[in-house]
Amino acid sequence: VQAVFRSNLSHLLELMGSGKESLIFMKKRTKRLTAQWALAAQRLTRKLGDMRRDQKQILVHIGFLTEESGDVFSPRVLKGGPLGEMVQWADILAALYVLGHGLRVTVSLKELQSNLGVPPGRGSCPLTMPLPFDLIYTDYHGLQQMKQHMGLSFKKYRCRIRVIDTFGTEPAYNHEEYATLHGYRTNWGYWNLNPKQFMTMFPHTPDNSFMGFVSEELNETEKQLIKGSKASNMAVVYGKEASIWKLQGKEKFLGILSKYMEVHGTVYYESQRPPEVPAFVKNHGLLPQPEFQQLLRKAKLFIGFGFPYEGPAPLEAIANGCVFLQSRFSPPHSSLNHEFFRGKPTSREVFSQHPYAENFIGKPHVWTVDYNNSEEFEAAIKAIMRTQVDPYLPYEYTCEGMLERIHAYIQHQDFCAAPGPSLPGAHAPQSPFILAPNATHLEWARNASVAPGAWPPAHSLRAWLAAPGRACTDACLDHGLVCEPAFFPFLNGRDAFLKLQVPCDSTESEMNHLYPAFAQPGQECYLQKEPLLFSCAGSSTKYHRLCPCRDFRKGQVALCQGCL
Ligand code: U2F
């Protein structure tokens, strides 16, 4: 069956069920965004032309909303608790539905079991039975539940699972044996999935797939209207919970801010003003999402206090014409040094409250400064008040961008065909043809014999030998490219080293998430033994890593030029 774009979302709203405050929030959002989704569907239909898209049967099991996992989020929806995850799930559901796929949504173990055909009451089903879904989207909680209740089917069908994972999972943490041996074990476990099966909220790491969410897009008239009605001295503070105001040293920079601007907040409170929020702040209390957007439309500045990390609100602020001001973290925060990230399956370093805003958007929309440096902070406020900025939303966060990306994943990502962890060593596919070899850079030419049908297409590979201590994520960015882990197999062979003119005195094959790599003293070349450990992240001063990079579409970093 061909998938047909849908523009009427009322059936989706029924599928989403009811009762929980979280579901109510999500449904309101979906309803409000219906027109935007419909318009995006029209545009994407035109872009894709007559491309054939098969309709998939998809189960969406939102594990963190199940009672069985404790559902700590739903009771906090109206109390300033996290909403980012709900924003994302609402948008994932909308995108899958608009793309025309067959959808089932479950938010309890009972519903999950009945959809999987597992008799309720039976702990787990020992037999493998046919799975009525081509794809399952879930989260870490849901994954655990499926493992417990699917019996042998779990192993057989786990290649069909996609895990929505806000902050990401690095390959070293994902591989059970390696994580156990090398201290990468976390509470979230090690599932031996293909790292691309983990889907993140921001493009944190190319080792995972970037799923994202959407922010409302303004039309030209709205943009002009907003620009004309901005109050140049109005600031809104980022954070719905009073605890973010407990920040050490905030008196100093808040004092400076309030000298120039009227400070507004949307901090949740019960009966009286939270004591953490100073009296000069105009606190509106937690606002419903549309009213929060209206507030952002009037404000000039959206200011972060360092928490929450990497949420949706800064994108909404920038889309509504605000400048986002945030603090630089020095040293960077990570699971090695910060409570919030502790135990998360990544050692990614976070250099500011919102690295995506800093690195993918930047000035004039985003200012990242040292809040402990009063001069730098004050200069930023003054400069921001003087600059005119247009509302801006990166394409990948528009409805069309999200539809395009998920369409491409559904069309091309197939983890059931990929080699599993038990395969003995990695073998480089047939050697790609070299176009322009020089000391450090190779271009592989378009060559049909190279992994035909592979995605991303092999001709977008650009290989680089990184400097010692440089991760492939950064090495590729240095050249205006992104690391593409799917291309590692092309580099994991003696011939690849040879073509990169790396002189190997000896070659060894081992399990190490930094391989393939070259160590200078001794001229040793190291190959990767375990395909699941191919990783863009990670570095050591001992190694020059061999890095597979690729180009990307403007505003859509997840997709290469030839990826659609
Ligand atoms: C992030 O979670 P948060 O929910 O704290 O993220 P925010 O950026 O604050 O935004 C979530 C939504 O809250 C809405 C706003 C955003 O879409 O429109 N909102 C609102 O409805 N009313 C208000 O008064 C203010 C905002 C992140 F998303 C999570 O993944 C992390 O777990 C969490 C902690 O780092 O941060």
Residues whose N, C-alpha, C, O or C-beta is under 5 A from the ligand:
A	BS01	U2F	G81 P82 L83 G84 E85 V87 T166 K240 T266 G285 L286 L287 P288 Q289 F292 P308 Y309 E310 G311 P312 A313 P314
